[in-house]
């Protein structure tokens, strides 16, 4: 499977608690921080929940 590079583009402050929790679960905490995660349905669901706060790139 491929990997996804997830970068936090906006702050979670002022958002819903579940969105802030999702950012933490993904491993993001600060704006412009990035993590690489395996492309799984679970990760895709988390990205969908915070799509307005993150940018996603596919990496090999």
C-alpha positions as CSV (number, residue, x, y, z in Angstrom):
1,X,0.0,0.0,0.0
2,X,1.0,3.6,-0.5
3,X,1.6,6.2,2.2
4,X,0.0,9.5,2.8
5,X,1.8,12.7,4.0
6,X,-0.7,14.6,6.1
7,X,0.1,18.2,7.0
8,X,-1.9,20.4,9.3
9,X,-2.8,23.6,7.5
10,X,-5.2,25.3,10.0
11,X,-5.7,25.3,13.7
12,X,-8.1,23.1,15.5
13,X,-8.9,25.7,18.1
14,X,-12.5,26.7,18.0
15,X,-13.4,23.4,16.3
16,X,-15.4,20.5,17.7
17,X,-13.8,18.3,20.3
18,X,-13.9,15.2,18.0
19,X,-12.0,17.2,15.3
20,X,-9.3,18.2,17.9
21,X,-9.1,14.5,19.0
22,X,-8.8,13.3,15.4
23,X,-5.8,15.7,14.8
24,X,-4.1,14.4,18.0
25,X,-4.8,10.8,16.9
26,X,-3.2,11.4,13.5
27,X,-0.1,12.8,15.3
28,X,-0.6,16.4,14.5
29,X,-0.4,19.2,17.0
30,X,0.9,22.4,15.4
31,X,0.3,24.1,12.2
32,X,2.7,23.0,9.4
33,X,3.5,19.8,11.3
34,X,3.5,16.7,9.1
35,X,3.2,12.9,9.5
36,X,3.3,10.0,7.1
37,X,0.7,7.3,7.6
38,X,-0.2,4.2,5.7
39,X,-3.2,4.6,3.4
40,X,-5.9,2.6,5.2
41,X,-9.7,3.0,5.3
42,X,-9.3,4.1,9.0
43,X,-6.8,6.9,8.2
44,X,-8.9,8.0,5.2
45,X,-11.9,8.3,7.6
46,X,-9.9,10.4,10.0
47,X,-8.7,12.6,7.2
48,X,-12.3,13.1,5.9
49,X,-13.3,14.3,9.4
50,X,-10.7,17.1,9.4
51,X,-10.3,17.6,5.7
52,X,-10.8,21.4,6.1
53,X,-7.8,21.5,8.5
54,X,-5.2,19.4,6.7
55,X,-3.6,18.8,3.3
56,X,-2.8,15.4,2.0
57,X,-0.2,14.2,-0.4
58,X,0.5,10.7,-1.6
59,X,4.1,9.5,-1.2
60,X,5.8,6.3,-2.2
